[in-house]
């Protein structure tokens, strides 16, 4: 049976969701973050040297990184291509779009969101009174001069990409939408919201209404997106 090493408040929720969509049996091994450092426990290093989550174990195979896990599950178990395009031809527009969004989610969309989280923590961190104005000025400059514009650029691109279809990789729901769920939901929670992005808001409503999404939440438990209120 497939085993998912599931860290609370992490990207592993997407793995549970895909497993539910594929109707595959699996078991969950739960790991809790250190409440002070927010890092994964050392026990995860016994599964993978980096000690990160998600990690999927399927027989003797150990797969880390959410995108790699989603790729593995679709290529190994989605034999009817219900959640992914046909693997041939490789250059088909559908396949290329699918691959693009699978990699874009973590490679391009997440960095400005992570910087938003990090700078927000720096701004609110305890420090000597004389250092606060300096730290906040640096953070505000970085946010207004680089992070904020980059975040808006990516949100505009994601919103535009949903103009011609309801889903990122074409006319039907695929694993690429599962992969994209984390940055879109994180943007809603920590990136200033999606008030100006009606298509992205509608996307969130569609994915959260899916039975498999709700089943994954029930099994994995509520999770927080980059310090937001729990998703239930």
BAMAR-803250 format. One record per residue: x, y, z of N, C-alpha, C in turn. Coordinates in steps of 0.02 Angstrom, whole numbers, plus 32768, in hexadecimal, padded with zeros to 4 digits. Atoms other than C-alpha are relative to their C-alpha. Last residue first. Example, Ala and Ser with C-alpha at 12.3 -4.5 7.8 and 13.67 -1.06 7.14 Angstrom:
! BAMAR-803250
7FD67FC57FFD82AC7FCB81657FD980378025/802D7FC5800082677F1F8186802D803C8000/
! end
This chain:
! BAMAR-803250
802780397FE67DC3848781507FCF7FE87FCB/802F801380347E4F84FE811E7FDD7FC28018/80048045801A7EA0854181BC7FCD7FF87FC9/802F80267FD97EB885FF81CA7FFB7FBA7FE2/80457FE980037F52863D81717FD67FDB8033/80127FD77FC68008862381A27FBA801A8000/7FD07FCB7FF4804785E780FA7FE9802F8037/7FDA7FED803B7FAC858380CF802B803C8011/7FF77FB980097F6D8531816D802C800E7FC4/7FBC7FE880067F2D8480816E8000804B7FF5/7FFC7FBA80147E91842581A7804980167FFC/800D7FCF7FCC7EA5836881B2800680467FE6/7FC27FDD7FEF7EF882EC813D7FF880328037/7FCC802F7FEB7E6882718138803F80238017/801980277FC87DD982EE813580357FD1801B/80007FD57FC57E3A836580C77FEA7FDA803E/7FBA7FF87FEC7E5D82DA804B8006802C803D/7FEB803F7FE17DA482AD8047804880048018/801D80027FBD7D768363802880157FC08024/7FDF7FCC7FD97DED836C7F947FE87FFE8048/7FBD801B7FEF7DAC82C67F52802880338029/800480337FCB7CF883067F5B80457FE58016/7FF88044801A7D2383A27EF47FFE7FCE803A/8041802280027CDA84427F3D80067FB77FE9/801380107FBB7D8584857F717FBC7FDD8003/7FD780367FE67DC084787EBD7FEA7FEC8046/800A803F80247D3084DA7E7580287FC7801F/8042801B7FEE7D3085637EF97FF47FBD7FDE/7FFD80187FBC7DEB857D7EE47FBE7FE18015/7FD8803D80007DD7858B7E2880047FE18045/802D803580177D4B86097E3E80247FBD7FFD/802F800D7FC97DBF86767EA77FD17FC77FEC/7FDC80267FCD7E4586647E227FD37FF0803B/7FF88044801A7DCA869A7D9C80267FD48031/803D80297FFB7D90872E7E0480087FB97FE6/7FF5803A802B7E3F87757E1E7FC57FD18003/7FFD7FE880467E3588257E6580087FC77FCE/80397FD5800F7DFA87EC7F107FFE80167FB8/800E800780477E76875C7F127FC5802C7FEB/8043801380147EC8877B7FBA7FF77FFE7FB4/802A7FC5800A7F6087E07FEA7FBA7FEF7FE9/7FE67FD580357FDD87537FCF7FD4803D7FF3/7FC97FD77FE97FC486F98074801980327FCC/7FF77FFB7FB87F218699806E803480348015/803E7FE97FE17EE586B17FBB8009800D804B/80097FBA80147F9686A57F7B7FC1801D801F/7FD27FD97FD87FAD86057FE07FFB804A7FEF/801D7FFA7FBE7F0F85BE7F91802E8028802F/803C7FD680067F5385E37EE47FE0800A8044/7FF07FB98008800285A57F0F7FC2802C7FFA/7FDC7FE47FC77FBF85027F59801380497FF6/802D7FEB7FC97F3984DC7ED8802680228038/80097FB77FFE7FB284DE7E457FD68017803C/7FBF7FE17FF27FEB842B7E647FFA804C8007/7FEF80127FBB7F3783EF7E70804280208013/802A7FD67FD67F0E844F7DD2800C7FF1804A/7FE27FBE80017FA183FC7D7A7FD88031802B/7FD27FFB7FC87F5B83547DB2802380438002/7FC7802E80027ED083717D35802980088040/7FD980017FC37E2283C07D2980377FCC7FFA/8014802E7FCB7DE383D27C7780308003803B/80487FFE7FF37DE184597BF37FEA7FD28038/8030800E80357E9A847A7BF27FB980018018/7FE1802580387F3484777C617FCE7FEE7FC9/7FC07FE580177F0285017CDB801B7FDD7FC2/7FC880237FE17E4A84DA7CEE804180157FE0/800980017FB87DAB853C7CCE803B7FE38025/801680417FE67DDC85687C1D7FFC8004804C/801E802880357DFA86017BAE7FE97FBB8017/80317FDA80277E1986857C347FDC7FD37FCE/8042801F7FF67E6D86107CB07FCA80227FD7/7FFE8045801A7F1B863D7C707FBE7FDB8008/80067FFF80497EF786F67C887FFC7FB97FE4/80457FEB80107ED986DC7D427FF480007FB5/802C80387FF07F7B86797D527FB780117FF0/7FF4803580317FDC87007CF67FD27FC4800D/801D7FEA803F7F91878D7D5D80067FC97FCB/804980067FF87FB9872D7DFC7FDC80157FC0/801380468004806C87167DC07FB57FF68008/7FF1801A8043808787CD7D9A7FE97FB87FF8/80367FEA802C803088007E3B800A7FE87FB9/803C80267FEE80A987967E9F7FC680137FD4/7FFA8044801A813E87DD7E437FC27FD6800F/800880008049810388907E6180067FBA7FE2/80457FEE801280EC886D7F1C7FF580007FB5/802C80397FF1819388147F317FB9800E7FEA/7FF3803F802481FF88957ED87FCA7FCB800C/7FD67FF9803C81F0894D7F0380097FC07FD8/801D7FD28031815D894F7F7B802780037FBF/804380148013818C88B37FDB7FE4802D7FC9/7FFD803E8028824788D37FDB7FBB7FEC7FE8/7FE17FEF8040822F8988801380027FC27FD3/80317FDB802881B48955809A801C80127FBB/8035802E8015822B88D180DC7FCF80247FD2/7FE3802E803182BF894980E17FCB7FD17FE3/7FF37FD8803C825789D08137801D7FD47FC8/803F7FF680228214895081B2800980287FC0/80168040801D82C2891781E17FC080097FD8/7FD380128036830089C981F87FE97FC17FDD/800B7FD5803B82698A02825B802C7FEE7FC5/8040800A80228272896782CB7FF6802E7FC4/7FF78025803F832C897082F27FBF7FFA7FD9/7FDC7FD6802F832189FA8376800A7FDD7FBC/802A7FCA801A8298899D83D28023802A7FCC/7FF67FC27FDA8302890083E47FDA803A7FDF/7FBD7FE5800A82B3886C83898008803F8029/7FE67FD97FC8821987FD8392804880167FF2/7FD680237FD081E287C382E58016802D8039/802280077FBF814F881A8291802B7FDE8035/801F7FC07FEB81AB886081FA7FE27FFB8045/7FCB7FD37FEC821A87C681EB7FE28041801C/7FE780177FBF8182875681EB8038802C8019/80337FF37FCE813087BA816080177FEB8045/7FFC7FB97FEE81D287B980FE7FCC80138034/7FC17FF47FDB81D686FB8106800580498015/8003801E7FBD811F86E580D6803D80118029/80337FDC7FDB8126875D80447FFB7FE78047/7FE07FC27FEA81CA870D800D7FCF802C8026/7FD480117FC881718665800B8024803E801A/802C800D7FC780E886AE7F9D80287FEE803E/80167FC07FE3816986FB7F297FD07FF6803B/7FCC7FD57FE381BF86507F187FE78043801A/7FF680017FB7811D85E87F048036802F801A/80367FE17FDA80E386177E5580108005804B/800A7FB9800D818485FA7DF47FCD8020802E/7FC57FDE801B81D385507E177FF8804B7FF9/7FCB7FF87FCE8150850A7E8D803A80297FE6/801C7FF67FBD80B285217E258036800C8035/80087FB97FF0810D85397D807FEB800A8048/7FC07FE47FEA814884847D7B7FFA80498015/7FE5802C7FCC809E842D7D748042801C801C/801F7FEE7FC0805A84C27D1580187FD58039/7FF07FBB7FED80D684AC7C867FE480108045/7FBC7FFF7FE480C883EF7C8080128046801A/800180267FC2800C83F97C67804480028023/80227FD67FCE801D84807BE47FFF7FDE8044/7FD27FCA7FF0809D84177B867FE2802F8034/7FCA801B7FD7802F837D7B8D803080378016/801C80127FBF7F9683DA7B4F80367FE7802F/800D7FC47FD87FF7842E7AC37FE67FF08045/80457FEA8006803883847A867FF5803E802C/80047FB9801380F6837D7A807FB880187FF8/7FE57FD57FCC810682DC7AE37FF680497FF1/7FBB7FEC800A809382807A6C801780318036/7FE77FFA8044806B821B7ACD7FCD80247FD5/7FB77FF680008059821E7B8A801F80077FBA/7FDF803C801B7F9C82397B7A804C800C7FFD/8005800B80487F6A82CC7BE580217FBE7FEC/7FC47FE980237F5682BC7CA17FF67FF47FB6/7FE77FC37FDF7ECB82A27D20803F801B7FE0/80397FDA7FE67E5E82207CC880168043801D/7FF47FB8800C7EF181E27C617FC4802B8016/80337FE8802E7EA981317C638007804A7FF0/7FFA8023803F7F4780E97CB07FCD80157FCC/80367FE180287F4C816A7D3A80027FE27FBA/804380197FF07FAF80F47DAC7FC8801F7FD7/800380467FEA806880FD7D807FB87FE68005/7FE0802C80318073819C7D187FF97FB68012/80267FFE803E7FF381F97D82801E7FD17FCC/8042801E7FF7803E81C07E277FD880007FBF/7FFB80497FF880F181E27DF27FBB7FE08004/7FEB801D804080CD82917DB280017FB38004/803B7FFD802C806D82BB7E5080107FE47FBB/803080327FE880FF827D7EB87FC280007FD4/7FE880428015817D82DE7E517FD07FC98015/8007800580498117837D7E6680167FBC7FE6/804680078012810583627F227FF67FF97FB5/80157FC5802681BD83447F417FBA7FF67FE4/80077FC17FDD81F682987F7F7FF080377FCE/80037FC5802C81DF81E87F3A7FF4803E802C/800B7FC47FD7821481497F948004803C7FD2/7FF37FBF801E820280A57F357FEF80388030/7FBA7FED7FF182137FFE7F8D801180457FE7/7FD4803A800281567FE67F93804680138016/802880318025810980907F74802A7FC27FF6/7FDF80418004814A810E7FF27FD07FD07FDE/802C8038800F811881C47FDB80297FC07FFB/7FDA8039801881728255802E7FCE7FC77FF6/801680457FFD811D82FC804280367FCE7FE9/803F802080138173833F80A67FE380267FC5/80377FD480168228836580CC7FC27FD77FF2/80307FF97FCA82AD830B81317FC7802E7FF0/800E7FBA7FF58333832D80AF7FCD800B8038/7FC97FDB7FE0837B827D80BE7FF18049800E/7FDD7FDE803682D28228809B8035802D801F/80248011803D827681AA81088023801D7FC3/7FF88048800782EB81AC819F7FDD7FE77FC0/7FC0800D802282F782668185800E7FB67FFA/800A80028048823D827381AD80417FF27FDA/8015804380158260824382617FF87FFB7FB4/7FC78028801982C182E582797FEC7FBC7FE6/7FDA80247FCD821B8344828880397FD77FE2/801580457FF981E883BF820080297FDD8035/7FDF8030802A820D8476821F7FE57FBA800B/802D80118037819484F7826680217FCF7FCF/7FDB7FF6803E8225853382D47FD67FF77FC2/7FD57FC67FFC81C0854D83738023800F7FBD/80277FC27FF9812B84DA8359802A80408003/7FEB7FE37FC1819B844F83147FDC80428008/7FCB7FCE80008134840C8284801380128048/80137FBD7FEA80CE836E829A803C802E8000/7FC87FDF7FE080DF82CC82397FEB80478011/80037FB97FF0805282588209803F80188023/7FD67FFB7FC5806681B281B08007804A800F/7FDF7FC17FEE7FD381A2813A802A7FF6803E/7FFF7FF27FB97F97810580E4802A803E800D/7FC17FE77FE47F6480EA80327FF98007804B/7FFA800A7FB77EE080997FC48044801A8017/7FCD802F7FED7ED080EA7F1780017FF7804C/802080367FDA7E2F813C7EDF80317FC98012/7FF1803E80237E8E81A47E5D7FE17FC38022/801A7FFA80447E3C82447E9A800A7FBF7FDA/804880067FFC7E5D820E7F4E7FE080047FBB/800F80467FF07F1481EF7F297FB57FF58005/7FF98027803E7F1B82997ED57FF17FB7800C/80367FEF802E7ED482ED7F7180047FD77FC0/803D80227FE97F4A82937FE67FC7800C7FD0/7FF58047800E7FDD82CF7F7D7FC37FD78016/800D800B80487F9C83817F7D80087FB77FEE/8049800480097F92837F803C7FEF7FF37FB7/801580468005804C8355803C7FB57FF97FF9/8016800F80438070840C80167FE87FB87FF9/7FCD80068033807A843380CE7FE17FEE7FBD/7FF87FBF80218016846A816480377FFE7FCB/80377FD07FF9802D83C681C4801280437FDF/7FEE7FCC7FD080B08353817C7FC780328004/80287FC38004807182B681258014802F8039/7FE77FE07FC480E1822281017FE880497FFE/7FF07FB98006807381D08080801880198043/7FFB7FDC7FC1807381128076801380487FF2/7FDD7FC08001803780B27FDE7FFE80208045/802A7FC48000800080008000802B803F8000/
! end
